[in-house]
């Protein structure tokens, strides 16, 4: 005989409110209200709060099901044969004589309208087909399942439960706004439960935000950490998070054992994996900034016990919520791992004695990637190469740290291979330090390898203004190249010596060295030839040899455009912009700087962005847009400071010229306001602002005391020449600006004066004694 309980068991009653999750609660309840969505599975890594979310959703939906909600905890169940008995027991259903229990359960449910919550299904996922049988026989039943893996059943709706929202640690909001961020709210509430005097305030806000970020926004990890506030202050707690797992223990005794420590909840998922999937997870744990499928294969390929197919193993790890997928470079898939899971994986890797093997394999992989023919820091694939470097940057640091001790020669090869990346991202000091460390640990490397490394150290030293060290390094590299008879290396060193001289305010010496380098660069087809030519042109402009500069730039541009070297093209147009300003061709300067900025929208190289913005500032000041010039100077100053880049002697002149013009025409308050506005711009915002200024010169900010009707000094000059009856071309020749720029000034003058013709404007000028 089959009997059902007189009432369904109630939901567990949480002792604390649910923090955040408003979006997730709304999304899941909306799905379950759809009559066609009768099976919803909440997935996510251990500790994300799937159970707590399921309880909240169920409580809000209880009134939508005539017979309410039944909660079934399956955490203790490890045998798939016991799933139906566990559900039947929760419903008060007993097996009838001579009838399978599933049939008894179906008969008891009949036409009841019920939401059945099945909590923790991942360890018995092989029993999932039984749920299909249950749903097929009981049309009024809906299932809400929590599981670290999807069930892969027809009609299943999978909802991934993400970690809690965390603050942007690099741009923290005020304390009152920070307190509303989900992860911070949870930490604060649990910390106050452990230590009633705890408050989130200006002194600890940044530390609390850092803790939440480092714990990946995992609710369980945050709760365990916040409980430690009874023992440690937030700052001490943060310093101990370098090893999270030993710290995050001691959860409430009335929760399952695996939820009392973070290690236990991760181990629960790890133990459900097959050995080959465990091997891959362990190996992947050395990677700080994610990986591609190729990288995963490189970590385990050909090893005993390795998965036969790395892709299938990655899918398994994804389904178990142990890794995440995101978009990678050029549309390729890239995978990441939460830091808490990565720390667990590292523990398992060390216990298995596989640490060195994992690092050795990934070092070999990185060398293949960054020394391959398809990757160059200067050719047509520059943008993709830089994005790949961005994706791998933390992994590169890990590989360089490990190889410095275990394989210094390969470490040096990798440091050299990615030197162009560090350079393009403004990490000059790090690049020099990395190369110096590997050179010290690899005293017996081949002379040509050592020479290239020492030369690059010198190149980086020039960029952050240590001209003496740069000179010493490059001269040492030059001697090594001459010893081994490497003409290309010798020419490169002469170029670098010229660059160092130019930045160190020695223009004549720079020109001599550049000219000594050029024959060898041409003969050996060295990739830096167009850069050397553009650098030479820059110095020639500063010493007044404009025609020679134009010739050098023409050769450089022809060479670079033919070979698709976008990085060099940008450098060349930057110098062309400066040349155009010197010749009074502001239209040409606009076009040159526009080309540069459009390239930098893709490359995002802070060195060149800073330099281009200074050129744009000089142009803006020439056009009378002094506030705009001040803004561009402000953001350029900030970019240089952020990467520790000095101003070269040649660049510094344009920079000083723009400052002088802007400061002469703006009040101190106007200058300070515009300069500060510029410093607040992001790199991308600065490029956008500069491009807008090149398209339509921003109206200068002028106080009423400066000029009548808000006319800028440049507009006053134009207006006076209008009074004389000059044409646009004549005005342009007089003021060394293009006739197109004159036309824009005239249009602005008419608008500000509220008149419709040049004659009316001239009449106004005479009446106001501006003639």
N, C-alpha and C positions, 0 to 999 in steps of 0.2 A: 504494500500500500504506500502511496506517495502522500506526503504531507508537507505543507509549507508553513513557515512561521506566521504568526498572526500579524506581525509587522516587520518591515525591512529594517535591518540594522542601520543606525544613524551614521552620519559621517563623523570622522574624528574631529574633535573640537580643538582648533589651534589655540594655544595660550598666548600667542602674540599676533598682532595684525600683519597682513601681507604688505610688504614695502614695495612700492612701484607696481609693475606688471599690469598697469591699467590697459595698455595696448594689447598685451597678450591675452588677458581675461576677455576683453571685448572680441578679439579675433576668434578665440576658441568657442566662445558661447555662440557667436554668429554662425560658425560652421555647424555646430551641433543642433542648431535650430532648423537647419536645412534637412528636410525629411529624407533626402537622398544621401545624406552623410551620416551613416549609422555606426561607422567605426573611425574614430579619431585617435591617433597615436601621438603622444607628446614625447619627443626625443631630445637628447642633449647629454652632455657629459655629466658625470656624477657631481653632485653638489650644486647644480644650477637651479634646483627648486622645482623639479617637475611635479613631485608629489604635492607640494604646497599649492602650486598653481592648479592642479587637478581638483584639490579640495575646494578652492575658491570658486572655480568654474562650476563645480557640481552644486555647491550651495546656492549659487545664483540661478541655476537651472532646475532646482528641485521642484519648483512650482509648475514647470513645463511638462513634467511627467506625472501622470495620474497616480502611479504607485511609487513615486519618489526615486530615491537614489540609494544604491547599495555599494559600499566600499569594500573591496577585497584586497587585503595585503598578501602579495605573493612572494615577498622577500625571503621567507624561510623555505620556500618550495624550490628544490633543485632537480626534481624528477618530473618530467613533462607528463607522466601518467597521473600525477597528483593534482593537476590543474583543475580538472572538472570536480573532483572531490572537494577542493578548497572553495570553489565557487558555490557548490551545493551546500557546503557547511555554512557559508556566510548567509545563504538564503534560507537556511533551515530545512533543506530538502534531504530526505533519506531515500536510499535505494530501495525500490520495490522488489519483492521476490520475483526472480525470473526475468528481470528487466534491467538492461544496462543503465548505469547511473545517468548517462547523458540523456537517455529517453525519459527518465524520471524527472530530470531537470527541465527538459522541454515541456513536459506535461504540466509541471508545476507553474511554469511561467505563462503558459497558455497565451492569452491575448492581453497580458498585463502590459502597461505602459511604464517602462522602467529604464533608468540610466544605470548601467553597471560599470563601476570604476575598478579597473584591474591595475593595481599598483606594483611596479617592478617586475616586468615580464621578460627582461633581456636574457636571464639565465635559463629560461624554459621556452625559448622562441620556437623550438621544434614543435611545440604544442599549438602553434598559431592556427593551423587548419581546423582545429576543433572550434575555434571562435567563429569561423565561417559557417560551420554546421549549425552553431547556436543561432547566429543571426538569420540564417536561411529558414530556420524552423519557427522563430519567434519574431514576428513582424513588428511588435511593439517595443522591442528591446534595442537600445543603443549602447555602444561600448566606448568608454574613454579609457585609454590604456597609457600607462607611463612605461617607457622602455628606452634603454640607451641605444637600441637598434630598431629600425623599422620592422614590421611583421611581414611585409611583402605579401599582403593579401589583396585580392581584387576588391576595389571600392574603398580601400584604406586612404584616409586623409592624414598625411604626416605633417605635424606642426613642430618645427624645431624651436626649442626653448633656449634663447640666447642668454649669456650672462647679463647681469644688470648693467645699465648704462654707467659709465665711469666718466670723470671729468677730463678735460684736456689739460694735462699737467703742464704743458708749455704755455698755456694762456688761461690761467685760472680766473674765474669770475669772482666778484665780491663774495664775502662769506655767506650772506643771506641767500644768494643764488646758488652757491656751492652746496649749501645745506639741503637744497631740493633735488640734487642729483641722486638717482636711485641708490647707487652703491654707498655714497656718503650718508644718506639717510639711514640705511641699514646699519652701517658701522656705528653711527652716532647713537641709535636706539639701543643696540646691543652693548655698546660701551657704557652707556648710562645704566643699563641693567646690572653690569658688573661693578661699576664704580659710580655711585649716584651723583658725585660732584663733577663728573666729566661734562664738559661743554665744548662744542666746536667754536673756536674763536680765531682771531687773526694770527695768534701765535702758533697754533697747531694745524690750521686749515691746509697749508701746503703739504704737511707731513701726512695728514689723513688722506688727502687726495692721492699722494704717492703710494700709500699702502693699498688703497682700493685699485689703483691701476696695476700695481705689481701682483695683486691677487687675481687679476683678470676679470674682476667683477663677479667672481663666483660667490654666490650667497653663502654656501657652507664655509668656504675659506674666510670670508669676511666675518662671519659670526664667530668662528673659532679664534680669529685674530683679535676681534673686539673684546672677547672674553679675557684676553691677556692684559687688558688695560688695568685690571685689578692688581697686576704685578708690575707691569712696565708702563712708562709714559709712552705716548705715540712715537717720539723720536727714537727711544731705545727699541721699541717694537720694530720700527722701520729698519734699523741697522741689523736686526736679527733675521730679517726676511731674506737675506742672501741664501739662507737654507730654510725654506718654508716648511717643509714637511715635518721635521722634528718639532717645530714650534707649534704647528697647528694641530693640537691634540686636546683632549679633555672636553669633548662636547657633552651635552646633557645626557644623563644616564638613562633617560626614558626614550631615547631614540635608538634605532638599530646600531649595533657595534660598528658597522662599517661607516656610519655617519658621525662617529665620535672622534675620528681622526681623518684628515684629508688623505693621508697615505692609504688608509684602509678603503676609502671609497674609490680611489683610482685603481688600487689593486683588485678590487671586485671586478672592474671592467677588464683589466689586463688578464686576469685568470680565465676569463671567458674566451680568450683568443686561442687560435691554434699556434703551435710552436713557431711556425715560419712567420706568422704575423707578429708574434712577440719579438722575433729577431729583428724584423724591419722597424718596429716601433723603437726598439732600443737604439738601433743605429741612427735613426732619424733624430733622436734626442740631442745629438751634438750640434744641431743646426738652429741658430738663433733667429734667422730671418726667413725661414721657410725653404721650400725646395720644389723642384719640378719632378716630373716622372723620370726623366733621364738621370737626375741626381739620385733618386731613390734606387734606381736600378744599379747605379755605380756603387752604392753602399753595400749591396748584397750579392751582386752577380757572381755566379760560379762558386759560391760558398756552400759547404755542406749544411743542409738544413735550411737553406734559403728558399723563399717562395719561388715556385716555377714561373710565376708571372707577377711582377711588381705591381702592375696596375690592379690586378684582382686583389692583392693584399692592401693596396691603398683604399680601394672601395670598401673592403672589410673594416679598415680603421675608421673610415668616414662613417660607416653605418653604426659603428660602436661609439660614435661621438668622441673619439680620441684625437682626431685631427679635423681641420676645417679646410674647405676649398675656397679659393678666391681667384680673381682674374689676375693673370701674370703679364709678363712682357709680351706685347704683340699678340694678345689673345690666347696665349698658352695658359694652361691651368697651373696654378701654384698652390701649394698646400702649406698650412701652418699648424702649430701645436700650442695650446695654452702653456704658459710658463710653469704652472703647477704640475701639469702632466709631463712636461719636459724634464723637470727635476726628478720625477719618479723614474722616467726612462733612463736618465743618467745613472741613477742608483742601480738599476737593473743591468745597465751596460757594464758598470764597474764590477758588479758581482759576477758577471759572466766572463770577465777578463777580456773584453772586446774593445776597450777604449782606444788603444793605439791603432788597432786595425781599422776602426771606423774613421779615425782622423787621417790615417794614411790613404785610405780610399778616397776620401773627400778632397784631400790635397791634390791627388792625381787628377781628379775630376775638374777642379777649379783651374789647374794648369792647362788642361785640354780646352776648357771654355775660353780662358782669357789669353791664350796664345794662339788660338785658331785663326785661320785665314779670313773667317767671316766677321771677326771682331776687330774694329779699329776705332781709336779715339778721334780720328781726324777725317775719315773717308765718308762715303755715302751712307754707311750704316752707323754713323756716330751717335745718332739719337737712340737707336736701339741698344747700342753698346753701353751708353750711359745709364739707360733704364735698367739694363741687366746688372750693372754695377750697383745701382741703388737697391735692387732687389737682394743682392748678395752681400751687401756691405758688412753686415754683422757676421755672416759666415766667413767672409774674408779675414776679418779680425781674429776669429776663432782659429782658422787655419794657420794664419801667420804666427799667432801665439804658440800653437802646438809645434809647428815646424821649426820655429826658432831654436827650440831645444833638441828636437828629434831628427830634423833633416835640414840643417841651415842652408845648404846649397839650393835645395828646392824652395826654401823659404825666400831666398834672395831672388830666384827666378820669378816667383809669384809676386813679390814686392815690386819688381821691375815691370812685370806684365801689367799691373794695375796702377802704376805710377801716374799714367795719363788720366785715369779716373779720379784719383785724389786731386790732381791738378785742376781738373775741370769742375770739381765740386768745392774748390777753395780750401782743401785740407792740406795745405803746404807743409805745415809743421809735422803733422802726423806722417805724411809721406816721407819726409826727411828722416824722422825718428825711426820709422820702420826699416828703411834702407840701411841706416847706420847700425841698427841693432843686428841685422842679418850679416852685414859686412864684418862686424866684430866677431860673430860666431862662425864665420866661414872664411878663415884667412887663406885657404889654399885654392880658392876658386880661380877659374881661368882668367887671364888678364883682360880679355875683351869684355867678359861679364862684369868684372870689377870696374873697368873703365866706364861702362855704361851706367852702372849704379852710382858711381861717384859723380859723374856728370849730372845725373838727375838730382842728386842732393844739392849740387850747386844751383841748378835751375830753380828749385824750390826756395832756396835761401834768398836768391835775388828777389823773388816775389814777395817775401815778407820783410825785405829791407835789410837783410844781413849781408851787405855787399862784400865785406872782407872775407867771410867764410865762403861765400859763393866763388869769389876769385880764386881762393886757395883750392877748393874742390875741383873747379873746372880746369885749372892749370894742371893739377895732378892727373885728371882724366886725359887731358891732351897729351901728356907725356906717355901715358900707358898706350894710348892709341898709336902714337908715333912709333913706339917700341915694337908693336905687333904689325905695323904697316897697314893700319885700317884708315883709308882715306876718307871714307864717309864719316867715321867717328871723329877724325881730326877736323873736318869741315864743320861738323855739328858743334864741337867745342869752341871753335872760333866764333861761330854764331852766338853761342851762349855767353862768351866773353863780351861780345859786342852788346848784347842785351843788358848784361850787368853794368857795362860802362854807361849805357844810355840811361838806365834807371838811377845811376849814381851821379848824374849831372856831368858827364864827360862826353858831350856830343861829338866832338872831333874824333876822339879815340874810338867811339862807337862806330862812326862811319868807316874808319879805317878797318876795323875788325870785321864788320859786316862785308865789306868789299873783298877782304881776304877770304872770307868763308864762301862767297857765292860761287866761284868756279868749281870748287869741290862739291858743293851741294848740287849744282847742275850736272856735273860729270857723273855722280853716283846716284842720281835720282832720289836724293834724300827727301823725305816727306815734308820736312820743315822748310823747304825752299821758299814757298809763298809767304810763310810767316816771317822768314828772314827779310824778304823783300819789303813786306809791309812795315816791319820794324825800321828798316833802313829809311823808308819813305817818311815815316813819322819823325825821325830825327832830322831829315833833310828839310821838312816843313818848318821845324823849329828854328833852323839856321837860315831860313829864307830861300832855299834852293827848290822852289816849287816845281819847276819844269822837270828836274831830275826826279823829284818825288813822284810826279805823275807817270813818268816812264817806268819806274820800279813797280808802281801799283798796276799799271797795265799788264806787265809781264806776270805779276803775281795772280791777277784776276784770271787771265787767260789760262794759266796753269791750273788753278784751283777749280774753275768751272768745268774745264775739260775732264778733270778727274773726279768731279763731284765731291770735293772736300768742303763740306758746308761750314765746318768750324773755321777753316782758313778764310772762306768767303766772308764770313761775318767779321773777322779781324780786318780784312782788307777794306770792307765798306765803312768800318769804323774810322779808319785813317782817311778814306776818301771824303767822309763827312767833314773831318777837320780841315782837309785841303780845300774843300768847297767854301768853308767859312772864311778861310784866309783869302780866297779869291773873290769874296763878296757874293758868291753864288748860294744864297740861302735856299733856293729851290732845290739845287743839287744836293745840298747838305741834308735837307728834309728827306729826300728820296734815299740817300745813302743810309741815314740813321733808321729810316723806316725798314729798309731791308735787314739791317742788323737786328732790330727788335723783333721782327717776324721770325727770324731764325732762332732767336733766344727764347721765344715763346715755346719752342720745341726743346732746345738744348738746356735751358735753365742753368747757364753757367754764371755764377755770381760774379766772377772776375770781370768778364766782359760786360755784363749788365751794368756793373758799377761804372766802368769806363764809358760805355755808350750813353748812360744817363748824364754823365758830366759833359759829353759832347752836346747832347740835347739841351742841357742847361745853358751852355755857352750860346747855342743858337737861339734859345728863348730870350736870353738877355739881350742879344743883338736885335731881336724883333720887338723888344720893349715889354715882353711878358715876364716881368721881374719876379712876381710872386710865384709863377710857375717854375721859373729857374730856381728859386729858393727851395721849392718843394723837391725838385729833382736833386739838388745838392744834398738836401737832408736825407733822402733815401739812399743816395750813393754813399754818403758818409757812414750810414748805418750798415750797409752791406760790407764795406771795407772793414769796419770794426768787427763785424761778426765772423769774418774769415781771417782776420789778422793780415790783411793785404796792405802793403805800403802803396803810396802813389809814386809812380815813376816821375822823373824830372820832366819828361815831355808831356805826360798827362797832367801833371800838376799845374802847368801854365794855363791850359784851358780852364781848369778848375778854379784857379785864382782869378782868372779874367771874369768868369761868370759871377763869382762871389763879389768882386769889386763892383761890377755894373749893377748887380741887384742891390747891394748895400748902399750904393750911392743914391738910388732912386726910391728905396723903401725906407720907411721909418724903422726904428729899432723894433718896435712892437710888431709891425707888419712882417719884417724879416723873421723874427722869432716865431710868429704864428705859422707862417708858411713852411719854414724849415722844420718845425716840430710836426706839422701835418705830414711832411714827407717821411720823416722817421717812423711814422706809424703805419706806413704802407707796407704790405707784403711785397715779395719779389714780383709776383704776378700782377698785383695791383699797380706797381710802379711801371711795369712794361705797358700796361693798358693806358695809364695816365700819360706816359711819354708818347705813345702812338696817337692818342687823342690830340695832344698838343701839336704833333707834326701835321695832323690833318687840318686842324683849325686852331690857330694860336689862341690860347686862353687870354681873356681880357685881363690886363694887369690890375692888381688891387692898388688903388690910389685913394688917399684921403682927400677931402675937399680942400685941404690947405695946399695940396701939391700943385694941382693943375685945374684950370677952369673946365667945367663940364666933365670932369673925370678923364680927360685926355691924357694919355701916357706921354712921356718925353719924346718917344719916337714919333707919335702921332702929331705932336706939336711941330716937330721938324718937317714932317710931310706936309702939314697944313701951311707952314710958311713958304714952302716951295710951290704949293698950289697957288698961293697969292701971286707968286712970280710968273705964273702961267706955264710951269714946267709940265711935260708929259710924264706918264708913269715910268717910261724907260729912262728919261732924263733924271727923274727923282731917284730911281734905283741906282743909276750910275753915280749920282752925287753921294748917296748914303751907303753905297756898297751892299745893296740888297737887290733881290730880283724884282722885275716889274710885276710879277704875280703877287709878291709880298706887298708891294706898294698898293696894288689894287685892293688887297684885303684891308690895309690900313685906311685907305680912302673910304671904303664901305663902312668901317667901324666909326670913322670920324663923322660921316653923314648921320649914322644912327644915333650917336651920342649928342650931336648938335640938334637933331630933329629937323634936318633940312634934306632936300631932295636932289640937290645938284652940287657939283664942284664949285660953280660960281657963287651959289648961296653960302657955301662953306667959306670961300675966300672972303666974301663980304662980311661974314660974321667975324672972321679973324681980324680984318681991318678995324671993325668997330670996337673990338676988345684989345686993340693995340698989340696984336701978336704978329704983325707983319714986319 
